[in-house]
C-alpha cells in the first residue's frame, strides 16, 4: 500500500508491550542510493532526546501510527555504526530539484509516496515552475524514471518520442 510522506512525518510510535505512545516519528531517514527509508528520527516521550527507530524494529503500520515491541528499540544515533554514512548525508527529498537527462528543468519535489511493505519510495510528486504550470501544476514521477540522485538534484529520463514524417502526415484519399 502506498502512503504519502505527510502521513509519515509526526507519526506516533506505539509500544505493543505498554499499548501507549512512546515517541513521535519526526522524519524518515532516506537512503539516497536506493530511495529506501532506513529509519526514523524520533522524539522520545520520556527523555525528550532525538533517537532513531530502525525499520527492522517496526512490527506494523497501524491506524494509530507505527507499532514496535517496546521503548528499548529506540537508539541513540551515535550508536548506529552501519547507518552513520546515511546519517551524515542528511538527505532531504522534499525541495530537491528535478531535471531531465537533457537538462530540462521539471520542478521541485513537494511530496512522495512510500510502499509500506518495502519502505521504498515509489512516486515523487513535483510542483512545476510557474511558467510551466498553466496546464498542470504538479506531475508524478515513478521510481523507474529516476536515473541519478545527487546533492543538488534528481535526474529523470525524458520521454524521447520520435515520430516519423509518414506517421505525422495522414494520407488522404488512399485506400
Secondary structure by P-SEA (a helix, b strand, c coil): cccccccccbbbbbbccccccccccccccccccccccccccccccccccbbbbcccccccccccccccccccccccccccccaaaaaaaccccccbbbbccccccbbbbcccccccccccccbbbbbccccccccccbbbbcccccccccccbbbbbcccccccccccccccccc
